[in-house]
Amino acid sequence: MTPSGDPTSRSAHVGAWLLGLALVALSVAGVVRWPHPVWAAPIACAVLGFHANHRTRRTGRRGAAVLLGVLTLVLLVGAGALAEVAFGVASTT
C-alpha cells in the first residue's frame, strides 16, 4: 500500500482540497467586491497548496508525503492569513 492509500491521508487530502477551494472562492469574491492586486497573493498560495496536495496524493514515499503535507498545510494557512490581510487592505481603499 502506498503512503497516500491509507484512510487518514485520503481524508486529509479531501480536507485540504476543500479548504483550498474555500480560500480561492473567498479571494475571488474579494476581487469581485474590492478590486485590488493584493488579492493575487492568497490566490497564488491556495493554487500552490492545491499543487502540493496533488503531489502528496501521487507520491509513493512516506518521507516525501510528509514533507509535501507540511508544505500544503503551510501554504493553506498562508493563503488564509494573506486573505485576511488582503481584505483589510482592499476594504479600506
BELRA-V53114 format. One line per field, one symbol per residue. burial: I if it has 9 or more other ideal C-beta (glycine too) atoms within 8 Angstrom, else O. Layout:
BEGIN
burial->???
END
This chain:
BEGIN
burial->OOIIOOOOIIOIIOOIIOIIOOIIOIIIOIIOOIOIOIIOIIIOIIIIIIOIIOIIIOIOOOOIIOOIIOIIIOIIOIIIOIIOIIIOIIOOO
END
